[in-house]
């Protein structure tokens, strides 16, 4: 007599103990919570057919006998979509010089012309960017302070637009600047040419000015003044895509001020905040004892800050925390929100390229930061010597692709957050001396798992879930 098929047999699941229960996920990229009793029944194939638990497990793609292969394929493709598009983000470092002395950066006001990107190198870098097959090309001008090399920035903008007349890509141009050198001429050019502006804003003036030191006065005051000017220009033109943005870097000084930092972004009408930790990479690694902190310290800061964010939203004000939105897009929608740090493989080389002032090309901006401290491990080549195909097949590109696949991390094999997570080879290299590393060391796993658990908890509550779902309604949360 033929044995009856067990429809309740579990299928390729991963789990994470959380409190008294478990968070469980499967190949379809859904994550659910089970009580200890439910997990035991599921793990041993003793779930009663047509029970509420049976339906819950079947919907999450966790039962072999109720597996929707089309759904598994669609979710897996969505979560890894970026791996097949080619590098879309191209970071041009126009100069290493800067007029600030930030506590986590080694850029300086000194230096020679050799640390400034030439016009020829900038144009060649833009041409290399357009060699990518990605339909969306984002060119980001950075420094040092990018505005110190204003003529070359203008030339690169014009060249990119000229190339795009033929290429027809979805082109986005942006400049990362401390805004202290902004003036009416630059303001007019950037607004007319559609170059978006992103600045650093570490919180209220007391925190920001302590982190981002400027001999010319309050760096916070300058940033705020020009942020408002760019906001007014975007409102006047009715272009939400032209709104300026700001990024905060969390230092030890930030940890005791989560509510004040959130409220500063709210007061400036920035629409949200990206609560991101400082990484011990490049110059920051050398000053980590002064400004760094343990992963648990950042997580405590994050939970307090996201609590304030939710208070604002529950009171009827839309204010997005972008880190939570990115993680939620993965867990709720099975989407790759183009967040290069949490891909498997990661976005190094295959998602972004960083072009140094001299034309040297690196897997990512973090890899370039390592090079700034004298180590060229993540260098791919040069725009002056290597074609795009050579850069993409360079040893550093291949190493990063292999080292950042979570399948190479045994500890990840049974983690409930594996479908949504990623690892940074540069972080591993900086903290452990190898791009592979052990994800349990260096703080990466503790940090990411803590963030996923926090956001998962918010998604379990109907009130906060509705808030986060509303954040995702109009596209990419990043």
C-alpha positions in Angstrom: 0.0 0.0 0.0 1.4 3.4 -1.0 2.3 5.6 1.9 0.3 8.8 2.2 2.3 11.9 1.4 3.0 14.0 4.5 1.9 17.5 3.5 3.3 18.9 6.7 7.0 18.0 6.0 9.1 21.2 6.5 11.1 22.5 3.6 14.5 24.0 3.7 13.8 26.4 6.6 16.0 28.7 8.6 15.3 29.9 12.2 16.4 32.3 14.8 15.5 32.0 18.5 13.9 35.3 19.6 12.6 35.5 23.2 10.3 32.6 24.0 9.7 31.8 20.3 11.3 31.6 16.9 11.6 33.6 13.7 11.5 31.3 10.7 12.0 31.8 7.0 12.3 29.7 3.9 13.5 29.9 0.3 10.5 32.0 -0.7 11.8 34.8 1.5 9.0 35.1 3.9 9.7 35.5 7.7 7.1 34.5 10.3 7.1 34.0 14.1 6.3 30.7 15.8 5.8 29.9 19.4 8.0 27.2 20.9 5.1 24.7 20.6 4.4 25.7 17.0 8.0 25.4 16.1 8.3 21.9 17.6 5.2 20.7 15.7 6.5 22.3 12.5 10.0 20.9 12.9 8.8 17.4 13.5 6.1 17.4 10.7 3.3 17.1 13.2 1.2 20.1 12.1 -2.5 19.3 11.6 -3.6 19.7 8.1 -6.0 22.7 7.4 -5.2 24.1 10.8 -4.4 27.8 11.2 -0.8 27.0 11.7 -0.8 24.8 8.5 -2.2 27.7 6.5 0.4 30.1 8.0 3.3 27.8 7.1 2.0 27.0 3.6 1.6 30.8 2.8 5.2 31.3 3.9 6.5 28.6 1.6 7.7 26.4 4.5 5.9 23.1 3.7 7.2 20.8 1.0 3.8 19.5 0.1 2.4 23.0 -0.4 5.3 24.7 -2.1 4.5 27.3 -4.8 7.6 27.1 -7.0 6.6 30.1 -9.1 6.3 32.2 -5.9 9.7 30.9 -4.7 11.3 31.8 -8.0 9.7 35.3 -8.1 10.7 36.2 -4.6 14.3 34.9 -5.0 14.6 36.8 -8.3 13.3 40.0 -6.7 15.7 39.8 -3.7 18.7 39.3 -6.0 17.7 41.5 -8.9 20.6 43.9 -8.5 23.2 41.1 -9.1 22.3 40.9 -12.8 22.1 44.6 -13.8 25.8 45.8 -13.6 27.1 48.7 -11.6 24.6 51.5 -11.4 26.3 53.7 -8.8 29.4 55.5 -9.9 31.3 57.6 -7.3 33.7 60.2 -8.6 36.1 61.5 -5.9 36.9 64.9 -7.3 39.5 65.7 -4.6 40.9 64.5 -1.4 41.1 68.0 -0.1 38.5 69.4 2.3 38.0 72.6 4.4 36.6 70.6 7.3 38.4 68.3 9.8 35.7 65.8 10.6 36.5 63.3 13.4 35.8 60.3 11.2 37.6 61.4 8.0 41.2 62.0 7.0 40.5 64.5 4.2 42.4 67.8 4.8 42.5 71.3 3.5 46.2 70.8 2.5 47.6 68.8 -0.2 48.7 69.5 -3.7 47.1 69.5 -7.1 47.9 65.9 -7.3 45.0 65.1 -5.0 42.5 66.8 -7.4 40.8 65.0 -10.3 41.7 66.5 -13.6 39.1 67.3 -16.3 40.5 64.5 -18.5 40.2 61.9 -15.7 36.7 63.0 -14.8 35.5 62.7 -18.4 37.1 59.3 -18.8 35.5 58.2 -15.5 32.0 59.3 -16.8 32.6 57.4 -20.0 33.5 54.3 -18.0 30.3 54.7 -16.1 28.3 54.7 -19.3 30.0 51.4 -20.3 27.9 49.7 -17.6 24.9 47.7 -19.0 22.7 49.1 -16.2 19.7 51.1 -17.5 20.0 53.4 -14.4 23.2 55.3 -14.1 23.7 57.3 -10.9 26.9 59.5 -10.9 27.8 60.9 -7.4 30.4 63.5 -7.0 32.3 63.2 -3.7 35.5 64.4 -2.0 37.1 65.5 0.3 34.9 68.4 -0.5 33.6 68.1 -4.0 33.0 71.8 -4.5 36.7 72.5 -4.2 37.0 71.1 -7.7 34.0 73.1 -9.1 35.2 73.5 -12.8 35.7 69.7 -13.2 32.3 69.0 -11.5 30.6 71.2 -14.1 32.5 69.6 -17.0 31.6 66.1 -15.8 27.9 67.0 -15.5 27.8 68.4 -19.0 29.7 65.4 -20.4 27.3 62.9 -18.7 24.3 64.7 -20.1 25.9 64.8 -23.6 26.6 61.0 -23.5 23.1 60.3 -22.3 21.5 62.0 -25.3 22.6 58.9 -27.2 22.6 56.3 -24.4 19.1 57.1 -23.2 19.8 55.9 -19.6 17.8 56.8 -16.5 20.5 59.2 -15.4 20.8 60.7 -11.9 23.5 63.2 -10.9 24.2 64.2 -7.3 26.9 65.9 -5.3 27.9 65.1 -1.7 29.0 68.4 -0.1 29.3 70.0 3.3 27.7 73.1 1.7 30.1 75.5 3.3 31.5 76.5 -0.1 28.0 76.8 -1.7 27.3 80.2 -3.3 24.7 81.7 -5.7 26.6 80.6 -8.9 26.9 77.0 -7.7 23.3 77.0 -6.4 22.0 78.2 -9.8 24.0 75.7 -11.8 23.0 72.7 -9.6 19.3 73.6 -9.6 19.1 74.3 -13.3 21.0 71.2 -14.3 19.1 68.9 -12.0 22.0 67.8 -9.8 20.7 66.8 -6.5 22.5 67.7 -3.3 23.3 65.5 -0.3 25.0 66.8 2.8 26.1 65.4 6.2 23.9 66.3 9.1 24.8 64.6 12.3 22.1 66.2 14.4 21.7 69.4 16.3 24.5 72.0 16.1 26.2 70.8 19.3 26.6 67.3 17.9 27.2 68.2 14.2 29.8 70.9 14.9 31.7 68.6 17.3 31.8 65.9 14.7 32.4 68.1 11.6 34.9 70.7 12.7 35.3 73.8 10.5 37.6 76.8 11.2 35.2 79.0 9.3 32.5 78.9 12.0 29.5 76.6 12.5 29.3 73.9 9.8 25.8 73.2 11.0 24.6 76.7 10.3 25.9 76.7 6.7 24.4 73.3 6.0 21.0 74.3 7.4 20.9 77.5 5.4 21.6 75.9 2.1 19.4 72.9 2.8 16.5 75.3 3.1 17.5 77.2 -0.1 17.5 73.9 -2.1 14.2 72.9 -0.5 12.6 76.2 -1.5 13.9 75.8 -5.1 12.5 72.2 -5.3 9.1 73.4 -4.0 9.0 76.3 -6.4 9.7 74.0 -9.4 7.3 71.3 -8.0 10.1 68.7 -8.3 10.2 66.3 -5.4 13.1 64.5 -7.0 15.2 67.7 -6.6 14.7 67.9 -2.8 18.1 67.9 -1.0 18.9 65.0 1.4 21.1 64.6 4.4 23.0 61.7 6.0 24.0 61.3 9.6 27.0 59.4 10.9 26.5 57.9 14.3 29.5 58.6 16.6 29.8 57.9 20.3 28.6 61.5 20.8 25.3 60.6 19.1 24.4 57.6 21.3 22.9 59.7 24.1 20.8 61.9 21.8 18.5 59.7 19.7 15.4 61.9 20.1 17.2 65.2 19.6 18.8 63.9 16.3 15.4 62.7 15.0 13.8 65.9 16.0 16.5 67.9 14.2 15.7 66.2 10.9 12.0 66.7 11.5 12.4 70.4 12.3 14.3 70.8 9.0 11.4 69.1 7.1 13.7 66.5 5.6 10.9 63.9 5.6 12.9 61.2 7.3 16.3 60.0 8.5 18.7 57.2 7.7 20.0 55.9 11.1 23.3 54.3 10.1 26.2 53.1 12.2 29.8 54.2 11.7 32.0 51.5 10.2 35.5 50.8 11.4 36.9 51.2 7.9 39.7 53.5 6.6 40.6 56.4 8.8 37.6 55.7 11.2 39.4 52.4 12.2 42.4 54.4 13.5 40.3 56.6 15.7 37.8 54.0 16.7 38.8 54.1 20.4 37.8 57.7 20.5 34.6 57.7 18.4 33.5 54.1 18.0 31.2 51.9 20.0 29.9 48.3 20.4 27.1 47.0 18.1 24.9 46.7 21.1 25.4 50.4 21.8 24.2 51.4 18.4 21.2 49.0 18.6 20.1 50.7 21.8 20.4 54.1 20.1 18.5 52.8 17.1 15.7 51.4 19.1 15.3 54.7 21.0 15.4 56.7 17.8 12.9 54.5 15.9 10.6 54.7 18.9 10.6 58.5 18.4 10.0 58.1 14.7 7.0 55.9 15.4 5.6 58.4 17.9 5.6 61.0 15.2 3.9 58.7 12.7 1.3 57.5 15.1 0.5 61.2 15.7 -0.3 61.6 12.0 3.0 62.9 10.6 4.8 60.9 7.9 8.4 60.7 8.8 10.5 57.8 7.3 13.3 55.9 8.9 15.0 54.7 5.8 17.0 51.8 7.3 13.8 50.2 8.5 12.1 50.9 5.2 14.9 49.2 3.3 14.8 46.1 5.5 11.0 46.0 5.3 11.0 46.2 1.5 13.0 42.9 1.6 10.9 41.2 4.2 7.4 42.3 3.1 7.8 42.6 -0.6 10.7 40.3 -1.5 12.3 43.3 -3.3 15.9 44.4 -3.7 15.7 48.1 -2.7 19.1 48.8 -4.2 20.9 48.9 -0.9 24.3 47.6 -1.9 25.5 46.7 1.6 22.9 44.1 2.1 23.1 42.0 -1.0 24.4 38.5 -1.5 26.7 38.9 -3.3 27.2 42.5 -2.2 27.3 45.5 -4.5 31.1 45.8 -4.6 32.0 46.2 -8.3 28.8 44.5 -9.6 26.7 47.3 -8.1 29.0 50.3 -7.8 32.4 51.6 -8.8 34.5 54.2 -7.0 36.8 56.4 -9.1 39.6 58.0 -7.2 41.0 61.5 -8.0 43.8 59.9 -10.1 41.6 57.6 -12.1 42.2 54.5 -10.0 39.0 52.4 -9.8 37.9 50.5 -6.6 35.2 48.0 -5.9 33.3 50.5 -3.7 33.9 53.7 -1.8 34.7 51.7 1.3 37.5 49.9 -0.7 38.8 53.3 -1.7 38.9 54.3 2.0 41.1 51.3 2.7 43.4 52.5 -0.1 43.5 56.0 1.4 45.3 54.3 4.4 47.9 52.7 2.1 46.3 49.4 1.1 45.2 48.8 -2.5 43.6 45.4 -1.9 40.3 46.5 -3.4 41.7 48.3 -6.5 40.3 47.1 -9.8 42.5 49.1 -12.2 42.5 52.5 -13.8 40.2 54.3 -16.3 43.4 55.3 -18.1 44.7 51.8 -18.5 41.7 49.4 -18.3 38.5 48.9 -20.2 35.2 48.3 -18.4 35.3 44.6 -19.0 38.8 44.4 -17.5 37.7 46.3 -14.4 34.7 44.0 -13.9 36.8 40.8 -14.1 39.7 42.1 -12.0 40.8 39.8 -9.1 39.4 42.2 -6.5 35.9 42.2 -8.2 35.9 38.4 -8.2 37.1 38.1 -4.6 34.4 40.4 -3.4 31.6 38.6 -5.3 32.7 35.2 -3.8 33.5 36.5 -0.3 30.1 38.2 0.0 28.0 35.2 -0.9 26.3 34.1 2.4 26.5 30.5 1.2 30.2 30.8 2.1 29.3 31.7 5.7 28.5 28.5 7.6 26.9 30.4 10.4 24.4 32.0 8.0 23.1 28.7 6.7 20.4 28.4 9.3 19.8 32.1 10.0 16.2 33.3 9.5 17.4 36.5 8.0 19.7 35.0 5.4 17.3 35.7 2.4 17.4 39.4 3.2 21.0 39.9 4.5 24.5 40.4 3.2 28.0 40.8 4.3 30.7 43.4 3.5 34.1 42.1 2.4 35.7 45.5 3.2 34.3 45.4 6.7 35.7 41.8 7.1 39.1 42.8 5.7 39.3 45.9 8.0 38.3 44.0 11.2 39.6 40.5 10.5 42.3 40.9 7.9 40.5 38.8 5.2 37.5 39.6 2.9 35.9 36.3 3.9 36.2 36.5 7.6 33.8 34.9 10.1 30.6 36.8 10.1 30.3 36.2 13.9 33.4 38.4 14.5 33.9 42.1 13.8 30.3 43.0 15.0 28.6 42.8 11.6 26.3 39.9 12.4 25.3 41.3 15.8 24.5 44.6 14.2 22.5 43.4 11.3 20.6 40.7 13.2 19.7 43.3 15.8 18.3 45.6 13.1 16.3 42.9 11.5 14.8 41.8 14.8 13.9 45.3 15.6 12.2 45.9 12.3 10.5 42.5 12.3 9.1 43.3 15.7 7.6 46.6 14.2 6.1 44.6 11.3 4.3 42.3 13.8 2.3 45.1 15.3 -0.6 46.3 13.1 -0.1 50.0 13.9 3.6 50.2 13.1 3.2 47.8 10.2 0.7 50.1 8.5 3.1 53.0 9.0 6.0 51.1 7.4 3.8 49.8 4.5 2.8 53.4 3.8 6.5 54.3 3.6 6.9 51.8 0.8 3.9 52.8 -1.2 5.6 55.1 -3.6 8.6 53.0 -4.6 12.2 52.6 -3.5 12.7 53.5 0.2 16.4 54.1 -0.3 
